[in-house]
Amino acid sequence: MEIIKGAMKRGCSKLLLYETVRQPKRATIMACTMGMSLMWMNSGMERTGAHWRKMLEEVGSKTVRIDRHPSGVESVIEAESA
């Protein structure tokens, strides 16, 4: 994220991330299965919207919105330079 930050211009650049955003409560079976697979295979984790916002803020970006289809697992996260 730090590398991307250097390439973004304030007021001009947008960052679109296509990622899995875990719901804090009532996650779907598919989302739970993916999360367990990540933990089992490579000690990874699924992030919630709050995790993504915090991570983007730490590199000087602001989360504009997170869009997800109600029955989907993946989301589009839109961010811009703060």
N, C-alpha and C positions, 0 to 999 in steps of 0.2 A: 504494500500500500504506500510506503514511503516513496518508492520509485515513481509510482503513478502520480503522487502529489506534486512532484517536481515538473511534470508534464502538463498539469492543469493550469488554466488561466482563470482568475477570479472573474465572475460575471459572464464567462464565455464557455467554459468547459463543463460537460456533464459526464458522469460516470454511470453506466448501466451495468449492473451485476445480475446475472441469471443464476440464482442460488436457491438451495433449500433453506427455507426459514421455518424453523420449528415453532409450532404454536405452544404458548406457555402451559395451556391446559387443553385437555380433550384432543390430543393428537390422533391422527388417523393411524390405522394399523400399518399402512405403507410407510408413513413417516417414522413410526416406532421401529419398524424392521430396518429401515435405512440407518437410523441412528445406532441401533445395536450392531449392525454390520460395520459401521465406521469405527466404533469402539473396539470391536473384536479384531478387525484387520490391521488397523494402524493407529490405535489410540486417539483417533479423531473424535470430533463431536459436532452435532448439529447446533446451529446458533439460533436464538430467538431474535425477534425484531430489536429488542433492547440490546442484545449483544452486538448486532450489526451497527446500530446507532452509535454505541459507545466506541466500537473499533474505528468507525469512520471519523468520529469526533477527535479521537486521539491523533489522527494524522491531518487534522485541520479541514475536514470535509463535513458538510451538513447533509443529513438524510432528508430528501425532499418528500419521498413517499415509498411505500412498499406495497406493490400490487400482487395479489394472488387470486387465482381462480378458486372458488369455494371447495371444489372437489380435488384440487391439485395439491402437489407437494412443493413444486418449485415456485419461486416468486421472482419478480423483477424489482430490484432495488435501485432507485434513482437518487444520486447524490451529486453535490456540486461543491466547489471550493467555498469555504466559509469566510 
